[in-house]
């Protein structure tokens, strides 16, 4: 699978998933995109984002709320982000220049060095 949400639109498209609370993408080595490069995901209820071993994925197209100063902010419901490997996180492309900095406090996976499989799940531990 190379793309999760396929679209033929050439203009910016907003994909709204109002009840999505958890997005987990694990061991998808061929995944290149979640949706087209001109699309964004609006996930106002997202609480956790877990991405592991999807190293061809280059962009997480989340729509970030804008503050009064036009800087992006994290989604208000977001509680955690778990990612592996760290090098992948560092190589991601973002639509907003400060998006990665806004998300860093939630990204527990990149601060913790150990990655192991427990009961069929990949987890990060300290």
N, C-alpha and C positions, 0 to 999 in steps of 0.2 A: 504494500500500500504506500503510495507516494503522497497523497493528499486526503485529508479527512473530509473536508467540506468542499465539494467541487462546484465551480461556478464558471460560466462563460462571460460574465459581465466584465466590461473593460473599464467601467467607471468604479469609483469607490463604492463598495457595498458594505452595509452594516448587517452583520448576522447577530441577531438578538437571541440570547439563551437566558431568559430571566430567572429560571429556577435551577440553573446549573450551580451546584455548590462545590463540586469536586471534579477536577480534570486530572486524570492519571494516564500518562502515556509511558509504557514500559516495554523495553526490548522491541522496538520498531526500527530496525536498522535501515530500512528503505524509506522511511517517512521523511519527506523533504519540506512539507508545509502543512499547516493546519487548515488554511484556506488560501485563496489566491492573494498575491502580493498587493492587490488593490482593496482588499477586504479587511475589516476589523471585527473582532468579537466583542459584543457588549454582554458582559456577564456580571450584572450588578449584585448577584448573590454568591459569587465565588468565594469560598473559604479556604480551599487548599488547591495547590497546583503541584503535581508530582510528575517529574519527567526524568526518566532514567534510560540510558542506552539508546538514545534517539539522535545520534551524532550528526546525521545529515540535516536535521531540522535546524534552520538558520534564523527563524523569526517566531516569536510568540506574539500573535496579533491582538493582544488585549487592548481594548479601548480604555484609556486612563482618564479619569475626571480631571478637568483643568481647574486650577485655582484662580483667584482674582488676578494674579500676576502672570497668567498664561503659562505657568509651569504645570507639568503633569503631577498628579498625585496617585497614590495606590488606590485600588478599589476599596471602599470603606469596610466591606465584609471580610477582606482577606486576612487570614490568620497565619498561614505558613506556606512556604515553598520548599520543596525538597527536590534537589537536582543532583545528577551524577552523570558524567564526571565534571569536575570543576572547570577544566579547560573548555568544555562545551559551553558552559554558562558565560565564560569570559568572551567567547567568540560570537555570541548572539547579536543580531542586528535589531535595533529598536526604532520605532517610529518617532519617539520623543527623546531628545538628547539626555534627559535626566531620568528616564524610566528605570534603568538598572539601579541607579543610586536610590531611588524611591523604594524599590523592591528589596534591596539588600537586607534591611532589618528583618524581613520575613523569610529569607532564604537560608534555612537551617542546614540544608544539605551541603552547601558549598563551604561552610565553616568547619564542618566535621570531616575528618580525614578517612575514617573507616567506612567501608561499604560492604555489606554482607547480605546473604540471602537467608531469610528466616521464614520457614513455613510457606515457601513459594513466593514470598515478597522480598523485594530489595529494600533494605533500610540503611540509614546512616546512623552511626553511633559515635559517641565521643570516647 
